[in-house]
C-alpha cells in the first residue's frame, strides 16, 4: 500500500517500464463553515499548478513542497499519478501534458479521483469523495 511519497517513488522505480510522475497541486475552498466531523469537510477543490518529474528527480516530500511553495503557497493538496513508458523509453514532458490536463479536468468536473494518490501539505493521504 502506498502511504507516502517515498512509497510511490519506490513503486515507480520497481515497474518494468520507466515512469514519469505527474503532480497536480490543488486548493481547497470550503463551502460552509460548519463541520460535520473533524475528518469530513465540504467544499470544492480547484487546480493551481501541474508538474511532471522523473522519480529520481524527487529527493523528498519536503523538498517537493518547498519547490512548489517557491512558485505559490496557494495549494492544499497534491494529486499524483504515474505515466508509464514503453519499450524502455521514459515518457517525456510532452507525453505528460495531456495526462496532466486530464487530471485537472477530472478535478474540475467532479470525476472519480480514486485513480490518483492524494496527499495534503504534510504528506497525509487524503480521500476525496464526490457529492
DSSP file (Angstrom, degrees, kcal/mol; ACC not computed):
  #  RESIDUE AA STRUCTURE BP1 BP2  ACC     N-H-->O    O-->H-N    N-H-->O    O-->H-N    TCO  KAPPA ALPHA  PHI   PSI    X-CA   Y-CA   Z-CA
    1    1 A X              0   0    0      0, 0.0     2,-0.7     0, 0.0     6,-0.0   0.000 360.0 360.0 360.0 140.0    0.0    0.0    0.0
    2    2 A X        +     0   0    0      1,-0.2     3,-0.1     5,-0.1     4,-0.0  -0.806 360.0 151.1 -93.7 114.0    1.2    3.5   -0.8
    3    3 A X        +     0   0    0     -2,-0.7     2,-0.3     1,-0.1   122,-0.2   0.531  63.2  32.0-116.6 -14.0    1.1    5.7    2.2
    4    4 A X  S  > S-     0   0    0      1,-0.1     4,-1.8   120,-0.1    -1,-0.1  -0.902  81.3-109.4-138.8 166.0    3.9    8.2    1.5
    5    5 A X  H  > S+     0   0    0     -2,-0.3     4,-2.7     1,-0.2     5,-0.2   0.861 119.8  58.4 -64.1 -34.8    5.6    9.8   -1.5
    6    6 A X  H  > S+     0   0    0      2,-0.2     4,-2.4     1,-0.2    -1,-0.2   0.907 104.4  50.9 -60.7 -41.9    8.6    7.6   -0.8
    7    7 A X  H  > S+     0   0    0      2,-0.2     4,-2.4     1,-0.2    -1,-0.2   0.915 111.0  49.1 -59.1 -43.6    6.4    4.5   -1.2
    8    8 A X  H  X S+     0   0    0     -4,-1.8     4,-2.5     2,-0.2    -2,-0.2   0.913 110.6  49.1 -64.9 -44.1    5.1    5.9   -4.5
    9    9 A X  H  X S+     0   0    0     -4,-2.7     4,-2.3     2,-0.2    -1,-0.2   0.916 111.6  49.9 -62.2 -43.2    8.7    6.6   -5.8
   10   10 A X  H  X S+     0   0    0     -4,-2.4     4,-1.1     1,-0.2    -2,-0.2   0.917 110.9  49.2 -61.4 -43.4    9.8    3.1   -4.8
   11   11 A X  H  < S+     0   0    0     -4,-2.4     4,-0.5     1,-0.2     3,-0.4   0.899 110.9  50.4 -63.7 -40.4    6.8    1.6   -6.6
   12   12 A X  H >< S+     0   0    0     -4,-2.5     3,-1.0     1,-0.2    -1,-0.2   0.896 109.4  50.7 -64.2 -40.0    7.5    3.7   -9.7
   13   13 A X  H 3< S+     0   0    0     -4,-2.3    -1,-0.2     1,-0.2    -2,-0.2   0.708 105.5  57.5 -72.2 -19.6   11.1    2.5   -9.7
   14   14 A X  T 3< S+     0   0    0     -4,-1.1    -1,-0.2    -3,-0.4    -2,-0.2   0.546  83.0 109.0 -86.8  -8.1   10.1   -1.1   -9.5
   15   15 A X  S <  S-     0   0    0     -3,-1.0     4,-0.1    -4,-0.5    -3,-0.0  -0.307  75.4-126.9 -69.1 153.4    8.0   -1.0  -12.6
   16   16 A X  S    S+     0   0    0      2,-0.1     2,-0.3    -2,-0.0    -1,-0.1   0.799  96.4  51.0 -71.6 -28.2    9.2   -2.8  -15.7
   17   17 A X  S    S-     0   0    0     68,-0.1    -2,-0.1     1,-0.1    73,-0.1  -0.840 101.9 -96.0-107.3 148.3    8.9    0.3  -17.8
   18   18 A X        -     0   0    0     -2,-0.3    67,-2.8    66,-0.1     2,-0.3  -0.273  44.5-146.1 -60.5 147.9   10.3    3.7  -16.9
   19   19 A X  E     -A   84   0A   0     65,-0.2    36,-0.5    71,-0.1     2,-0.4  -0.824  16.6-159.3-119.0 153.7    7.9    6.1  -15.2
   20   20 A X  E     -AB  83  54A   0     63,-2.0    63,-2.7    -2,-0.3     2,-0.4  -0.997  23.1-136.5-125.3 134.2    7.2    9.8  -15.0
   21   21 A X  E     -AB  82  53A   0     32,-3.5    32,-2.6    -2,-0.4     2,-0.5  -0.771  12.5-151.4 -95.9 137.3    5.3   11.1  -12.0
   22   22 A X  E     -AB  81  52A   0     59,-3.3    59,-2.0    -2,-0.4     2,-0.5  -0.911  10.4-167.4-111.0 130.1    2.5   13.6  -12.6
   23   23 A X  E     -AB  80  51A   0     28,-3.1    28,-2.3    -2,-0.5     2,-0.5  -0.970   9.6-174.0-123.6 129.1    1.6   16.2   -9.9
   24   24 A X  E     -AB  79  50A   0     55,-2.6    55,-3.1    -2,-0.5     2,-0.4  -0.983  14.0-154.5-118.7 117.8   -1.4   18.4   -9.8
   25   25 A X  E     -AB  78  49A   0     24,-3.2    23,-3.3    -2,-0.5    24,-1.5  -0.787  20.2-174.8 -93.3 134.3   -1.4   20.9   -6.9
   26   26 A X  E     -AB  77  47A   0     51,-2.9    50,-3.6    -2,-0.4    51,-2.3  -0.918  21.4-135.5-135.4 154.8   -4.9   22.0   -5.9
   27   27 A X  E     - B   0  46A   0     19,-2.9    19,-2.7    -2,-0.3     2,-0.4  -0.909  16.8-142.1-111.4 135.2   -6.5   24.4   -3.5
   28   28 A X  E     - B   0  45A   0     -2,-0.4     2,-0.5    17,-0.2    17,-0.2  -0.781  12.8-168.0 -95.2 139.1   -9.5   23.6   -1.3
   29   29 A X  E     - B   0  44A   0     15,-3.1    15,-2.6    -2,-0.4     2,-0.1  -0.976  19.2-131.7-129.8 118.4  -12.2   26.1   -0.7
   30   30 A X  E     - B   0  43A   0     -2,-0.5    13,-0.3    13,-0.2     3,-0.1  -0.406   9.2-160.4 -69.5 139.8  -14.8   25.4    2.0
   31   31 A X  S    S+     0   0    0     11,-1.7     2,-0.3     1,-0.3    12,-0.2   0.785  78.0  12.1 -89.7 -31.6  -18.5   25.9    1.0
   32   32 A X        -     0   0    0     10,-0.6    -1,-0.3     2,-0.1    10,-0.3  -0.982  65.2-133.1-143.0 157.4  -19.7   26.2    4.6
   33   33 A X  S    S+     0   0    0     -2,-0.3     2,-0.4    -3,-0.1    -1,-0.1   0.621  75.5 102.1 -85.7 -13.7  -18.0   26.8    7.9
   34   34 A X        -     0   0    0      1,-0.0     2,-0.4     2,-0.0     8,-0.2  -0.575  65.3-142.9 -76.4 129.4  -20.0   24.1    9.8
   35   35 A X        -     0   0    0     -2,-0.4     6,-0.1     1,-0.2     3,-0.1  -0.765  12.5-162.7 -92.7 133.7  -18.0   21.0   10.3
   36   36 A X  S    S-     0   0    0      4,-0.7     2,-0.3    -2,-0.4    -1,-0.2   0.846  79.0 -23.8 -78.3 -36.3  -19.8   17.6   10.0
   37   37 A X  S    S-     0   0    0      3,-0.9    -1,-0.3    -3,-0.1     3,-0.3  -0.945  72.1 -93.1-159.7 175.4  -16.9   16.0   11.9
   38   38 A X  S    S+     0   0    0     -2,-0.3    -1,-0.0     1,-0.2    -2,-0.0   0.779 124.5  39.1 -67.8 -24.7  -13.3   16.6   12.5
   39   39 A X  S    S+     0   0    0      1,-0.0     2,-0.5    -4,-0.0    -1,-0.2   0.503 104.9  72.3-107.0  -6.0  -12.3   14.4    9.4
   40   40 A X        +     0   0    0     -3,-0.3    -3,-0.9     2,-0.0    -4,-0.7  -0.941  53.8 171.5-116.3 132.0  -15.0   15.4    6.9
   41   41 A X        -     0   0    0     -2,-0.5     2,-0.4    -6,-0.1    -6,-0.1  -0.949  20.0-142.8-133.3 154.4  -15.2   18.7    5.2
   42   42 A X        +     0   0    0     -2,-0.3   -11,-1.7   -10,-0.3   -10,-0.6  -0.942  47.8  83.4-119.9 140.8  -17.3   20.0    2.3
   43   43 A X  E     -B   30   0A   0     -2,-0.4     2,-0.3   -13,-0.3   -13,-0.2  -0.988  67.6 -65.2 164.6-162.1  -16.2   22.3   -0.4
   44   44 A X  E     -B   29   0A   0    -15,-2.6   -15,-3.1    -2,-0.3     2,-0.4  -0.843  27.8-147.3-119.4 157.3  -14.6   22.5   -3.8
   45   45 A X  E     -B   28   0A   0     -2,-0.3     2,-0.4   -17,-0.2   -17,-0.2  -0.994  16.8-169.5-125.4 128.2  -11.0   21.7   -5.0
   46   46 A X  E     -B   27   0A   0    -19,-2.7   -19,-2.9    -2,-0.4     2,-0.1  -0.925  26.6-108.7-120.4 141.8   -9.5   23.7   -7.8
   47   47 A X  E     +B   26   0A   0     -2,-0.4   -21,-0.3   -21,-0.2     3,-0.1  -0.389  32.6 174.2 -65.8 143.6   -6.3   23.1   -9.8
   48   48 A X  E     -     0   0A   0    -23,-3.3     2,-0.3     1,-0.4   -22,-0.2   0.710  61.0 -20.4-114.8 -49.2   -3.4   25.5   -9.1
   49   49 A X  E     -B   25   0A   0    -24,-1.5   -24,-3.2     2,-0.0    -1,-0.4  -0.986  52.4-143.6-160.4 160.1   -0.4   24.1  -11.0
   50   50 A X  E     +B   24   0A   0     -2,-0.3     2,-0.3   -26,-0.2   -26,-0.2  -0.926  16.8 172.1-128.1 152.6    0.9   21.0  -12.6
   51   51 A X  E     -B   23   0A   0    -28,-2.3   -28,-3.1    -2,-0.3     2,-0.4  -0.978  17.4-149.1-154.8 149.9    4.4   19.5  -12.9
   52   52 A X  E     +B   22   0A   0     -2,-0.3     2,-0.3   -30,-0.2   -30,-0.2  -0.959  21.0 174.7-121.1 145.2    5.9   16.2  -14.1
   53   53 A X  E     -B   21   0A   0    -32,-2.6   -32,-3.5    -2,-0.4     2,-0.2  -0.989  33.4-114.7-145.7 150.3    9.1   14.7  -12.7
   54   54 A X  E >   -B   20   0A   0     -2,-0.3     3,-2.0   -34,-0.2     4,-0.4  -0.617  38.5-114.4 -77.1 148.1   11.1   11.6  -13.0
   55   55 A X  G >  S+     0   0    0    -36,-0.5     3,-1.4     1,-0.3    -1,-0.1   0.867 116.6  55.8 -53.4 -37.7   11.2    9.6   -9.8
   56   56 A X  G 3  S+     0   0    0      1,-0.3    -1,-0.3   -47,-0.0   -47,-0.0   0.621  96.0  66.3 -73.4 -10.6   14.9   10.2   -9.4
   57   57 A X  G <  S+     0   0    0     -3,-2.0     2,-0.7     1,-0.1    -1,-0.3   0.556  86.8  81.3 -82.6  -8.1   14.3   14.0   -9.6
   58   58 A X    <   +     0   0    0     -3,-1.4     3,-0.1    -4,-0.4    -1,-0.1  -0.877  50.4 175.5-104.9 116.0   12.4   13.9   -6.3
   59   59 A X        -     0   0    0     -2,-0.7     2,-0.3     1,-0.3    -1,-0.2   0.812  65.9 -23.8 -88.8 -31.5   14.6   13.8   -3.2
   60   60 A X     >  -     0   0    0      1,-0.1     4,-2.0   -55,-0.0    -1,-0.3  -0.979  57.3-104.9-168.9 164.3   11.9   14.1   -0.6
   61   61 A X  H  > S+     0   0    0     -2,-0.3     4,-2.6     2,-0.2     5,-0.2   0.921 120.8  54.1 -62.3 -43.7    8.3   15.2    0.1
   62   62 A X  H  > S+     0   0    0      1,-0.2     4,-2.3     2,-0.2    -1,-0.2   0.895 108.2  48.6 -59.0 -42.4    9.7   18.2    2.0
   63   63 A X  H  > S+     0   0    0      2,-0.2     4,-2.3     1,-0.2    -1,-0.2   0.879 110.6  51.0 -66.8 -38.1   11.8   19.2   -1.0
   64   64 A X  H  X S+     0   0    0     -4,-2.0     4,-2.4     2,-0.2    -2,-0.2   0.910 110.7  48.9 -65.4 -41.8    8.9   18.8   -3.4
   65   65 A X  H  X S+     0   0    0     -4,-2.6     4,-3.0     2,-0.2    -2,-0.2   0.918 111.0  50.1 -62.2 -44.0    6.7   21.0   -1.1
   66   66 A X  H  X S+     0   0    0     -4,-2.3     4,-1.5     2,-0.2    -2,-0.2   0.904 110.5  49.8 -62.4 -40.8    9.5   23.6   -0.9
   67   67 A X  H  X S+     0   0    0     -4,-2.3     4,-0.6     2,-0.2    -1,-0.2   0.922 113.5  45.7 -63.6 -44.1    9.8   23.7   -4.7
   68   68 A X  H >X S+     0   0    0     -4,-2.4     4,-2.6     1,-0.2     3,-1.4   0.921 110.2  54.0 -63.9 -43.8    6.0   24.1   -5.1
   69   69 A X  H 3< S+     0   0    0     -4,-3.0    -1,-0.2     1,-0.3    -2,-0.2   0.775  98.0  64.2 -64.5 -26.1    5.9   26.8   -2.4
   70   70 A X  H 3< S+     0   0    0     -4,-1.5    -1,-0.3    -5,-0.2    -2,-0.2   0.763 111.4  37.8 -66.6 -23.5    8.6   28.7   -4.3
   71   71 A X  H << S-     0   0    0     -3,-1.4     2,-0.3    -4,-0.6    -2,-0.2   0.895 139.8 -25.3 -89.7 -53.2    6.1   29.1   -7.1
   72   72 A X     <  -     0   0    0     -4,-2.6    -1,-0.3     1,-0.0    -2,-0.1  -0.953  37.8-154.1-160.0 144.0    2.9   29.5   -5.0
   73   73 A X  S    S+     0   0    0     -2,-0.3     2,-1.7     1,-0.1    -4,-0.1   0.350  71.5 105.5 -96.0   4.4    1.9   28.6   -1.5
   74   74 A X        +     0   0    0     -5,-0.1     2,-0.3   -47,-0.1    -1,-0.1  -0.343  58.1  95.0 -85.0  56.0   -1.8   28.7   -2.5
   75   75 A X        +     0   0    0     -2,-1.7   -48,-0.3     1,-0.1     3,-0.1  -0.991  41.9 179.9-143.4 152.2   -2.3   24.9   -2.6
   76   76 A X        +     0   0    0    -50,-3.6    45,-0.8    -2,-0.3     2,-0.3   0.625  69.8  29.2-120.1 -28.0   -3.6   22.4   -0.1
   77   77 A X  E     -AC  26 120A   0    -51,-2.3   -51,-2.9    43,-0.2     2,-0.4  -0.932  57.2-148.8-136.0 154.8   -3.4   19.0   -1.8
   78   78 A X  E     -AC  25 119A   0     41,-2.6    41,-2.3    -2,-0.3     2,-0.4  -0.997  10.3-155.2-124.8 129.8   -1.3   17.3   -4.4
   79   79 A X  E     -AC  24 118A   0    -55,-3.1   -55,-2.6    -2,-0.4     2,-0.4  -0.851  17.2-163.7 -97.2 136.6   -2.8   14.6   -6.7
   80   80 A X  E     +AC  23 117A   0     37,-2.8    37,-2.5    -2,-0.4     2,-0.3  -0.969  15.1 167.2-129.3 138.3   -0.2   12.2   -8.0
   81   81 A X  E     -A   22   0A   0    -59,-2.0   -59,-3.3    -2,-0.4     2,-0.4  -0.953  27.2-126.4-140.0 160.2   -0.3    9.7  -10.9
   82   82 A X  E     -A   21   0A   0     -2,-0.3     2,-0.5   -61,-0.2   -61,-0.2  -0.870  11.4-156.2-108.9 144.8    2.3    7.7  -12.8
   83   83 A X  E     -A   20   0A   0    -63,-2.7   -63,-2.0    -2,-0.4     8,-0.3  -0.984  17.5-143.3-120.2 120.5    2.8    7.6  -16.5
   84   84 A X  E     -A   19   0A   0     -2,-0.5   -65,-0.2   -65,-0.2   -66,-0.1  -0.584   6.8-139.7 -87.9 142.6    4.4    4.5  -17.9
   85   85 A X        -     0   0    0    -67,-2.8     2,-0.4    -2,-0.3     5,-0.2  -0.170  16.8-127.8 -82.2-175.0    6.9    4.5  -20.7
   86   86 A X  B >  S+E   89   0B   0      3,-1.0     3,-2.2     1,-0.1   -68,-0.0  -0.999  75.5   2.6-140.9 142.7    7.0    1.9  -23.5
   87   87 A X  T 3  S-     0   0    0     -2,-0.4    -1,-0.1     1,-0.3     3,-0.1   0.826 130.7 -54.7  53.8  36.2    9.8   -0.3  -24.9
   88   88 A X  T 3  S+     0   0    0      1,-0.3     2,-0.4   -70,-0.1    -1,-0.3   0.454 107.3 128.9  81.5   0.3   12.2    1.0  -22.3
   89   89 A X  B <   -E   86   0B   0     -3,-2.2    -3,-1.0   -71,-0.1     2,-0.3  -0.773  57.0-130.1 -93.8 131.7   11.7    4.7  -23.2
   90   90 A X        -     0   0    0     -2,-0.4   -71,-0.1    -5,-0.2    -6,-0.1  -0.584  30.5-107.2 -76.0 135.3   10.8    7.2  -20.5
   91   91 A X        -     0   0    0     -8,-0.3     2,-0.1   -73,-0.3    -6,-0.1  -0.360  37.4-132.3 -61.5 142.8    7.8    9.3  -21.1
   92   92 A X     >  -     0   0    0      1,-0.1     4,-1.7   -72,-0.1     5,-0.1  -0.376  23.5-103.3 -89.5 171.2    8.7   12.9  -21.9
   93   93 A X  H  > S+     0   0    0      1,-0.2     4,-1.4     2,-0.2    -1,-0.1   0.874 125.9  54.5 -59.3 -37.8    7.3   16.1  -20.5
   94   94 A X  H  > S+     0   0    0      1,-0.2     4,-0.6     2,-0.2    -1,-0.2   0.883 106.1  51.3 -64.8 -37.7    5.4   16.5  -23.8
   95   95 A X  H  4 S+     0   0    0      1,-0.2     4,-0.5     2,-0.1     3,-0.3   0.848 109.5  52.2 -63.7 -33.8    3.9   13.0  -23.3
   96   96 A X  H >X S+     0   0    0     -4,-1.7     4,-2.4     1,-0.2     3,-0.6   0.785  89.0  80.8 -74.7 -28.3    2.8   14.0  -19.8
   97   97 A X  H 3X S+     0   0    0     -4,-1.4     4,-2.4     1,-0.3     5,-0.2   0.874  91.7  46.0 -53.7 -49.6    1.0   17.2  -20.8
   98   98 A X  H 3X S+     0   0    0     -4,-0.6     4,-1.9    -3,-0.3    -1,-0.3   0.852 113.9  50.9 -64.1 -29.6   -2.3   15.6  -22.0
   99   99 A X  H <> S+     0   0    0     -3,-0.6     4,-2.2    -4,-0.5    -1,-0.2   0.878 109.2  49.6 -73.2 -37.7   -2.4   13.4  -18.8
  100  100 A X  H  X S+     0   0    0     -4,-2.4     4,-2.2     2,-0.2    -2,-0.2   0.901 110.6  51.3 -64.4 -40.5   -1.8   16.5  -16.6
  101  101 A X  H  X S+     0   0    0     -4,-2.4     4,-2.7    -5,-0.2    -2,-0.2   0.898 108.6  51.5 -62.0 -40.2   -4.7   18.2  -18.5
  102  102 A X  H  X S+     0   0    0     -4,-1.9     4,-3.1     2,-0.2     5,-0.2   0.904 107.3  52.9 -63.4 -41.0   -6.9   15.2  -17.8
  103  103 A X  H  X S+     0   0    0     -4,-2.2     4,-2.1     2,-0.2    -2,-0.2   0.938 111.6  45.6 -58.9 -46.5   -6.0   15.3  -14.1
  104  104 A X  H  X S+     0   0    0     -4,-2.2     4,-2.7     1,-0.2    -2,-0.2   0.913 114.3  48.3 -63.7 -43.0   -7.1   19.0  -14.0
  105  105 A X  H  X S+     0   0    0     -4,-2.7     4,-2.4     2,-0.2     6,-0.3   0.905 109.6  52.5 -64.9 -40.9  -10.2   18.3  -16.0
  106  106 A X  H  <>S+     0   0    0     -4,-3.1     5,-2.4     1,-0.2     4,-0.4   0.916 112.5  46.0 -59.1 -43.0  -11.1   15.3  -13.7
  107  107 A X  H ><5S+     0   0    0     -4,-2.1     3,-0.9    -5,-0.2   -62,-0.2   0.943 115.0  45.2 -65.1 -48.7  -10.8   17.5  -10.7
  108  108 A X  H 3<5S+     0   0    0     -4,-2.7    -2,-0.2     1,-0.2    -1,-0.2   0.808 114.8  47.6 -68.6 -30.2  -12.8   20.4  -12.1
  109  109 A X  T 3<5S-     0   0    0     -4,-2.4    -1,-0.2    -5,-0.2    -2,-0.2   0.396 112.7-113.6 -95.4   4.5  -15.6   18.3  -13.5
  110  110 A X  T < 5 +     0   0    0     -3,-0.9    -3,-0.2    -4,-0.4    -4,-0.1   0.777  56.8 163.7  75.2  25.9  -16.0   16.2  -10.3
  111  111 A X      < -     0   0    0     -5,-2.4     2,-0.3    -6,-0.3    -1,-0.1  -0.208  52.5 -75.8 -71.0 167.0  -14.9   12.9  -11.7
  112  112 A X        -     0   0    0      1,-0.1     3,-0.4    17,-0.1    -1,-0.2  -0.499  42.8-169.7 -63.7 124.0  -13.8   10.0   -9.6
  113  113 A X    >   +     0   0    0     15,-0.3     3,-2.1    -2,-0.3    -1,-0.1   0.258  55.5 108.2-101.3  10.6  -10.4   10.7   -8.2
  114  114 A X  T 3   +     0   0    0      1,-0.3    -1,-0.2    13,-0.1     4,-0.1   0.672  68.9  67.6 -66.5 -15.0   -9.7    7.3   -6.8
  115  115 A X  T 3  S+     0   0    0     -3,-0.4     2,-0.3     2,-0.1    -1,-0.3   0.581  95.9  69.7 -78.5  -7.8   -7.1    6.7   -9.6
  116  116 A X  S <  S-     0   0    0     -3,-2.1     2,-0.5   -35,-0.1   -35,-0.2  -0.808  79.8-130.4-109.3 149.5   -4.9    9.3   -8.1
  117  117 A X  E     -C   80   0A   0    -37,-2.5   -37,-2.8    -2,-0.3     2,-0.5  -0.858  29.4-160.0 -92.8 133.2   -2.9    9.3   -4.9
  118  118 A X  E     -C   79   0A   0     -2,-0.5     8,-2.7     8,-0.5     2,-0.3  -0.961  12.0-179.3-122.8 130.0   -3.7   12.5   -2.9
  119  119 A X  E     -CD  78 125A   0    -41,-2.3   -41,-2.6    -2,-0.5     6,-0.2  -0.928  19.5-136.0-122.1 149.0   -1.6   14.0   -0.2
  120  120 A X  E >   -C   77   0A   0      4,-2.0     3,-1.8    -2,-0.3   -43,-0.2  -0.299  48.4 -81.8 -86.8-174.7   -2.1   17.1    1.9
  121  121 A X  T 3  S+     0   0    0    -45,-0.8   -44,-0.1     1,-0.3   -56,-0.1   0.689 132.1  48.9 -65.1 -18.5    0.8   19.5    2.6
  122  122 A X  T 3  S-     0   0    0      2,-0.1    -1,-0.3   -57,-0.0   -60,-0.1   0.155 121.8-102.5-108.7  18.7    2.1   17.3    5.5
  123  123 A X    <   +     0   0    0     -3,-1.8     2,-0.4     1,-0.3    -2,-0.1   0.627  69.8 149.1  73.1  18.1    2.0   14.1    3.4
  124  124 A X        -     0   0    0   -120,-0.1    -4,-2.0     1,-0.1    -1,-0.3  -0.684  53.0-114.8 -77.2 132.5   -1.1   12.7    4.9
  125  125 A X  B     -D  119   0A   0     -2,-0.4     2,-0.4  -122,-0.2    -6,-0.2  -0.458  35.0-156.4 -65.9 140.3   -3.1   10.5    2.4
  126  126 A X        -     0   0    0     -8,-2.7     2,-0.5    -2,-0.1    -8,-0.5  -0.939  11.7-152.5-122.6 141.1   -6.4   12.1    1.6
  127  127 A X        -     0   0    0     -2,-0.4     2,-0.5   -10,-0.1   -13,-0.1  -0.968  13.1-161.4-111.4 125.4   -9.6   10.5    0.2
  128  128 A X        -     0   0    0     -2,-0.5     2,-0.5   -15,-0.1   -15,-0.3  -0.919   3.8-165.9-108.9 128.7  -11.8   12.8   -1.8
  129  129 A X        -     0   0    0     -2,-0.5     2,-0.1   -17,-0.1   -17,-0.1  -0.952  17.0-130.7-115.9 131.9  -15.4   11.8   -2.4
  130  130 A X              0   0    0     -2,-0.5   -19,-0.0     1,-0.1   -18,-0.0  -0.455 360.0 360.0 -74.1 150.4  -17.6   13.5   -5.0
  131  131 A X              0   0    0     -2,-0.1    -1,-0.1     0, 0.0   -21,-0.0   0.375 360.0 360.0-110.4 360.0  -21.0   14.7   -3.9
